[in-house]
Amino acid sequence: MSLDAITRALSAAPGVAAWHVCERVLTSHQHYRVFKAVEAERSARMRTVQITLHTAGTRDGQPVIGEATITLTGDATEIPAQRLREAVAQATLVANPAYTLPGRAAVPDMALADPDIVTDPWAVIADLTAQMDAGAGATPICASELFADVQTLTVVTSGGFSGRYTGTELFAEFVLLAEDGKNSVECHGMRRARRPAELELAPALARHAGWTADRLRATLPATATLPVVFGEEALDSLFDTFVAHAGGRARFEGWSRLAEGKPLIADLAGEALSIAVDATLPWRLSSRPFDMEGQVNHRVDIVQDGRFERRVASKRYADYLGIAATGSGGSVVVATGATPMAELLAGGPVLHALRFSTFHPNPVTGAFSGELRTAYLVGADGRATPVCGGSVSGNVWEAFRNARLSRERTVRPGYDGPAGVRLHGVTVAGGA
């Protein structure tokens, strides 16, 4: 559907100095089951157009821009005149530091859309359903959802950028049930990927089936300060604080503790980290050729051998800081270490934390705390005992001083790096 009428109206509107338009068209094919009975199947198409306009002005002798957004849905191809006038008026009440939108640029060709999902999504869903059942084995799946989505995103800006790409996404959510005659437990799981090869549904269900059975005999961990090896889902946000401090926004707002060429971690005694943010990797959910303002995305090596090297910055914050824009988002890529996973789990007691109810280290302070959902206490003899409940807490700036990284690698929707990360000085709060 053409955006020409929208862009013409913005270009002609009095008071509008710049603008960018982002159109999303999503087609979603959805399959729901209760145990093995199909509860519902449906297809849905959704279209949204997000319009951001800027006004220009000065404050205290400095150039500023105002900003307002308009969202259109359905098949709308024009901006209602009254809404446009109101948005311009709202924008004049805002005074942000001025920056320019990205200009014309070549859009890189990236592998983001699986042709099988595009052409026959229901066949893909049928195959994934069979994989799910095979992976769970004898463990009942009491509820499940499978989505096969195709999304096309188009961005046009007043700076001259115009780009479009299509990506696919598979989403699987399931609840497994285990019983022993006296007690029953449920285990919730979720998987996301751009294509079946990365979804790895059968092995994922097999792992969850094992975790579900282990929940029947899981106990509350004892309160202690232990080495903790983070794995599986627990890795997804473990490095987010470092990425946040490497961002242009953190530097501009004054809370980044990183300086170019300086160590990431003070008084390092463990392995030095090498971290990149990469939105160009094929088939990754966090990959995309450009951001919503039309800035082409690039790989950024933010930390090399323990030293901070370069910031990740959108066009806005790049202009504010006088640095090159790199784009927004991407997978967190961490170089693997030299230690086998088995060695990371040796010398117990060691807690192997795989899943939390929620786990999001504070982006500013680095403090973290999460309730254990799936974990194992590995004793000195190597025996792993399932534990559940209680919490793990610490601070990434302190805990990573003695970090050790596995040489085994894992790839998750937004993470590509060591399959295990061993941190010391972590507090486990549980029973007596």
N, C-alpha and C positions, 0 to 999 in steps of 0.2 A: 504494500500500500504506500503510495507516494507521500513524502513529507514536504513536497514543494510548496503547498499552500501555507504550511506552518512556517517554513523558513522565510518565505516572502513576507509574511505578516511581521515576523520579528525584525527583518531587515528594514522594513518601512516604518516600524512603530516609533513615534517620537519618544526620545529619552532613553532608548535602548542602545547601549554602547557595544555590547557583545552578548553572545548567546551560544549555548550548546544544547542539542536535542539528542535524546537517547530513546530509541524505540526497541521494545522487547516483545517478541511474538513467541509464545510458548504453547506447544501442543503436548499434552500429557495423556498417556495411556496408563490406566490404573486398574490393578487387579487385587481384590481383597478376599482373604480366606479365613474361615474359622475352622480350626483343625484342617481337614482336607476338603471341606465343602466350600465351594465358591460362594461368597456372600454377595459380591457385586463386581461388575466390570464397567468401566466407563472411559470415554475419551472427552477431553475438554481443551478448548482453545482460548487463550487469554492474550490480550494485547494491551500494553501500556506505553504511553509516550510521556517521558519526563522532560520537561522544558525548563531550563535554567537560564535566566536573563540577568544581565549586569547593567547597572547604571553607573555613570562616571561623575565624580565630584571632587571637592577638596575639603580637607579639615586641617586646621592649624597649618595651612600652607602646603600640606602634603596631599598627593593624589590618593583618592580612595574609590572603592567601588561598592555599590549596593548590590544585593542579590535577592532574588525571589524565584520560586519554582511554581510551575503549573503542571498538573498531571491530568492527562487525557486517557480514557479507557475505551474499550470496544473499537468500533470502526471509525472513530472521529478522525477527520483529516484537516480540520480547521480549528483555530483557537477562537472561542467566543470573544467578541470585541470587548465586552465589559470585563471579562476575566483578565484580558491582557492589560487593560488600563489599570485595574486594581493591583495587578502584580507589579507594574511599573511604580505605582504609588508606594507599595510596600517596600520595594527595593530601595527607594530613596531614603527610607528610615534607617538603613543599615550603612555602616561605614567601615569596611574592611580594607586592609592594605591592598593596593592595586597590584594586579598581575595580568599577564596576557595569556590567552588561550593558545593551545598548540596550533601550528599552521599545517600546511600541506605536508604529507609524509606518505611514503610507500608502506602499505600494510603487509606485513609478512604472512606467508601462507603457512598455517599450522594445522597439524593433525588433531582435530578436536571432535569430529563428527563421525560416528560409526555408521557405515552405510547400511548395515543390517537393521539397525534401530530406525533409521530414516525410512527404509523401504517396507519393512515388515515388523513393526514393534511387537505385535501380538505373538509372532513366532518366537521372538527373543524371550518374551515373558514366559511362554510355555516351556521353553528350554530351561530357563532359570528356575522355574517352579520344580522341575524334575531334579535339578541340581540341589535345590534346597532340601527336598525330601531325602535324596541320597545322602547328603552330608549329615543330616540329623540322625539318620539310622533309626534305631528303636526309640529315640527320645521324641515324645510328641511335640509337634509345633501347634500350640493352641490358638495362635493368631498370627497372620502375616499379611504384609502389603508389598506389592511390587509395582514400581512406576518405571516407565520408559518414556523419557522426555526428549523433545527436540526444541531447541531455542535458537532463534536468530536475533542477533543484536546489531543495530545500526546506529552509528553516531555521526552527526553532522555538526560542524561548528562554524561560527562566523569568521574564524581564523583561516578557513579554507580546508579544514580536514573533513574527509568523508570516508567512512570505512564500514564494512559489514563482515560478520562471520557467523557461522552456524556451529553449534556444539550440541552434543548429546549427553544425557545423564541417566544413569540407572540408580534407582534407590530401592533398597530392600530393608524392611523392618520386620522383626519376628520376635515372638515370645515362646520360649521353650519351657517345658514342664517336666519336673522330676518328682517321683514319689517313692517312699520306702515302706509304705503300709501304715506309718504313723504320722509322718510329716510330708508336706509337699512344698516345693519351692519353684519359683519362676525366674527365668533369666531372660532379660531383654537384650536384643542385639540390633545393630543397624550397620548397613554397608552402603557406600556411595562410590560410583566410578563412572567414567565416560563410556566404557564398553565392557562386555562380559569378561574379557581376559584379565582386567584389573579388578573386577568385582570379586573374583575368586570365591564364589558363593559356597560351593561344596566344602572346601577346607575350612572356611569360616564357620559354617554350621557345625562341622565336626568339633572344632575347638570349643564353640559355645555349648555343645552337648556335654563335653567333658566338664566344663566349668559349672554347668547346671547340676550335674550329678555330684560334683564336689561341694556344692553349696549345702547339700543335705548334712554334711559332716563338718562344715566350716564353723570355726569358733572365733570369738572376739580376740584380737591380738593383745598381748600384754603390753602395758605402757613401758616404753624404753626408748633410748636413743640408739638407732641402728643404721648400718649401711642399707640403702634402699636401691634396688635395681629397677628402673622404670622401663617398661616394655609395652607392646601393643598400643591400646588407646591412650595409655598414660603418657606416651611420647608426643601426642598431637600438639599440645600447647606448651611443652616444657621449655622451649627456647624462645617463646614469644616475647618475653621481657627484653631479651637482647635485641631482637628485631625492632621492637618499639623504640628503644633508645637509639637505634641506628637510623631512625626515621627523620626526615626533614622537619616534621611537625614538632617532634620532641626537642630538636635543637632550637627551633624558632620560639617555642613557648618556654624554653629555659630549663627543662627538666632532664635533658639528656646528660648522662654522666660520662659519655664517651667523647674522646678527642682523637682525631686522626693521627695514626702512628703510635698511639699509646696502648698499653695492655688492656684487653677487655676485662680481665680479672686481676685484681691486685694480689700480690703475694701468692702467685700460682704454685701449687705443689703437685697437681695432677696433670692430665693431658691438656695440651693447648688445643683450643677449638678453631676450626675453620668453618665458617658459616656463609652461605650465599642465599639470596632471595631470587628465585628464578621463575618467571611467568612464561617462559618460552619452551618448557619441556613438553614433548608430545604426549597427548592423552591424559594429562593431569587435570583434575577438576579446577585447580587454582590457576591454570594457564589461560591466557587470553592475549591476543595480539596488541590490544590497546585498552586504555581505561575509559571511563565514562566522559572524560573531557577531550578524548581524542589523542592522548599522549601514547605513543608507541612504547610498549613495555620491553625492558631489557633485563638480562641477568646482571645481578650486582653482587660481587664478592665483598660482603661487608666486614668479615673478619678473616684474616689469614694468619695461621700459626699463632693464634692467641692475640694478635694485634688488630685493632680497629682500623679499617682502611677507607671505607667509602659509605656515604649515606644513600639511603633509598628516599627518593623525593618525587612527589607529583609535580606537575608544572607550577602549581600555586606556590608550594614551599620552596621549590628550586628558585623561582624568581625572588622570593623573599630573602633567600640566603645567598643568592648570586652564584649558584652552582648549576651543574647540568641536571636536567630532569631525567629520571630513569623509569617513570611509570609507577603503577600502584599494584600491590598484591603479588602473589606467586607462591610457589612451594618453598618451604624452609629446607634447604639442602645442607646437611652437616656431614663433614668428612668422617669416615669410619675410623676406629682406633685400631690398636694392635692386639687387643686381648680377646681370646675366645669367650663366648658367652658362658660356657661352663665354668671358666675361671672367675668371671664376675660374680657368679653365684656361689663360689667356694668360700671357705673360711667363715662359716655361719656362726651365730644366727644372722641371716640376711633376709630382708623382706623383698620379695619379687612382686612389685605392684603392676598389675595389668590394666585394671579399669577402676575409675572413680565414679561416684555419682555425678560430681562436677569437679573440674580441675582447671582453674584459670589463674596462673600467677599474676599478681598485680603488675600492670605494665610499668608503673612508676617505681614502686619500692622493691619489686621482686619477691615479695612475701607470697607464700602459697600455703594452702590448706585444702585437703580434699578427703571426703569420706570414702573408704575403701569399699568397692563393690566386688572385685575379684582380685585376690592376692594369695600368695603362698609364702609361708615362713620356712626358709630352707635352713636346716640345722647343720651342725658341724659334720654330721655323717652324710650329708647330701640329701637327706629325706625331706620332701616338701609336704608341708601340712597346710591345707586350705584355711584361710582366715577371711573374715568379712566383718564390716563395721569398723568402728574406730576411725581415726583420722591420721593423716600424714601431714606434717607441717614443717616449714623451714623457709629459707630465703635463697633464691638462685645465686645471688652474688656471693654468698658464703658457701653454699653447698658445692658449687662448681670449682672451688679452689682445689678440691681433691677428687675431681671427677675422673672416671675411667670409662672408656667407650669400647663397645664390642667391635670386633672386626667383621661380624655378620651385619648385613645391611637389610633394611626393610623399607618398603615404599607404601605410604598411606596417602589419603587424598590431599593433604597439605604438608606432608613431611616425607623427606627422603634422607635417610641417614642410618646411624647405628641402631641395630635391633634392641640393644640394651645399653642403658646409661647408669652407671653406679655412682651414687652420691653418698657422701658421708655427713655425719652430724645432723641427720634428719630425725625429727621427733615423731614417734609413733604413739598415739594416745589411744588406749583401749581399756582393758580390764586390769585388775590388780596383778 
